[in-house]
Amino acid sequence: MWGLVIKGGPLMVLIILCSVIAFAVVMERLWHLRRAKINTEEFMEGISETLRRNKIADAIDRCNAMPGPIAHILKAGILKHDRSRAEIKEAVEDAGLHEVPRLEKNLGALATIAHISPLLGLLGTVTGMVRSFQVIEQKAVALMPVNPGDLAGGIWESLITTVAGLAVAIPTYVAYNFLVSKVDGFVLEMEKSATDLINILGVKREEHEV
């Protein structure tokens, strides 16, 4: 393996570095999203029942005890339970604006790696071909015959970096799309839960006014 890296030239170091960063980001995001995942339906049922009993403090405690963005945005809305529907909605939306970037953290880095890895491989291909033509030129100036072995170094570099760049880019792009779909799922659950909470608090407020 180390021999392939050496033959691939200095750009192989950058490609390997990209692969290490991509792997670290994917593992960190998977761990974070797994911790943030909850049974939204069950959690909302508990919150709804608690709010119907007018136990606001208990509902807030439930949110504090539950990890993840959904609990955080519900807490923001519950804290405004005695305000108007518009104020509750604004509080929930503000909380969501803080939670979404946390879910999307480092996904931009994955997208960047997925795009630049093939370009690094292509650059390695170009530099490898340049080396090969340099050898041809030197041999021609010296009036010496060109042997296949003289070009092997440049060809190795061009082929290895291309393969390495694609080998990093393809799984990184797949992982990026998978994580984006997970984040989108979280966002949809957050929006649904926020809407349910606003409706529950709105009905509760109307009953109180009556």
N, C-alpha and C positions, 0 to 999 in steps of 0.2 A: 504493500500500500504506500509506504513512504517513497519507494522507488517511483511510483506513478506520480506522486506529488512533485518530486524533483524533476521528472521529465516534463511535467505540465508547466513548469516555469513559475514565476512569482505570482501570476494571477490566480494560481491554484490556492495560494494562501488566502486570498480575499474570498474566493468561492467557499472554501472550508469555513472561514469565519462567518460567512453568511449562513451556512447550514447550522452552525452551532447556535447563533443568535435566533434563527427561526425555530429550532427545536426547543430552546429555552422559553421563547415566547408562547409557543403552542402548549407546552406543559403548564406554564403559569396560568394561561387563560383557561385551560380545561379545569385546573384545580379551583380557580376563582369562580367559574360558572357553576361548577358542581356544588360548591359551598353555598352559592346564592340560590340554588334551585330548591323550591319548596312546593308542597301540595297547595296550590293557590286556592282551589275550590274549598278544601277543608278549612284552610286558614280564614277565608272570607266568611264561611259559615259561622266560625267562632266569633269573629269580629262583629258580624251582624247581630248575632244573638246577644252579645255583650252590650252593644249599643242600644238594642231594643229594651234592655233592662235598665238603661240609663247609667251604666257603670263605665263612665268615661275613663277613669283611672285604670280600671282593669283592661280596657281595650288598649290603652297606651302601653301598659305593662306587657301585654301580648306582643305588641309590635317591637318593643325593646328586646324581648326574649327571642325573637325570630330574626335570623340573618337574612340578608338579601335586599334588593332594591324595592320590592313590592311592599315589604313591611315598613320601609323608610318613608315611602310616599303616602302610605295610608296613615302613618303617624302624623305626618305634616297636615293631612286633612282633618284628622280627629282633633288635633290641637286647636283647630278653628271651628269646632263643632257648633259654637254659639254665634257664628258669623253668618253672613248671607251666603247663598249658593255660589255667587260670583267670587266671593273672597275665598271660600273653600276650594273652588276650582283653581283659582290663581295659586294658592298655596301648594296644591298637589302638582300643578304644572311646573312651578319653580323647583320643587323637590325632584321631579322627573328630569329637569334640565341638568341637575347635578349628578343624577344616578346614571344616565345614559353614557356620558363620557367615561365613567368607571367601567361600564360593561365593554366599551369599545377600546379601552386602553391597550396600546401597543399593536392594535390590528393594522394601523397604518404602516408600522415597521414590517409586518408580514407581507403586506401588499407590495411594499418597496422591494423587499428581497425577492419576491416572486417575479418582479419585473426586471430587476437589474442582474440577476444571476445568469439568464441567457445572454444578456449583453456582455457580461464579463467573459462568458464562454466564447462569444463571437469575437471579442477583442483578443482573446487568446489565440483564436484561429487566425486572425489577421497577423498578429505578431509572429506566430509560428511560420506562416507563409513568407513573411518578410525575412525571417532567418534563413529559410530555404533558398530564397532568391539571392540573398547576400552570399551564400555559399557558392551558388552557381556563378555569380559575378566574379568572386575571388578566383575560382577555378579557371574561368574564362580569361581573366587578365593574366594569370600565370601560365596559360596555355596547357592546362592540365585537364585530363578527362574527369567528368563528373560521375561519381559512383552513387548507387542508391543509398549506400550507408552514409554518404555525406549529407543527404537530405533528411535522414531519418529523425534527427533531433527536432527540426522544425515541424515535420509532419506529426511527430508524437505530441508536441506541444499543442498544435492546432486541434488534433482530434480529442485529446484528453480533456482540454479545457471546455470544449463544446459539450462533451458527454457530461462532465461534472456540472456545468452550468445548468443543463436541462435536468439532471438528476436532483438538483437542489430546488429548481423552480417548480417542477411539476407537483411534488408532494406539498410544497409550501403553498401553492395556489389552491390546491384541494383543501388543505387545512384552513386556509383563510376563508374560503367560501363556507366551509362547515361552521366555523366560529361565527361568521356573519349571520348565518341562518339561526344559530342559537341565540345571538343577541336580538335579532328581529323577533324571535319567539318571546323573549323576556319583555321586550317593549310592548308587544301586543297584550301580554298578560298584565303588564303595568297599566296600560290604557283601560283595559276592561275592568280591572280592580278599582281603578280610580273612579271610573264612571259609576260602578256599583256603590262605592262609598258615598259619592256625591248624592246619588239618589236616596240612599238610606238616610243620610243626614238631612236631606231636604224634606223627606216625608216626616222624619222625627220633629223637625222644626215646625212644620205645618200643623202637626198634631198638638204640639205644645202651644202654638198660637191660638188654636181653636179652644 
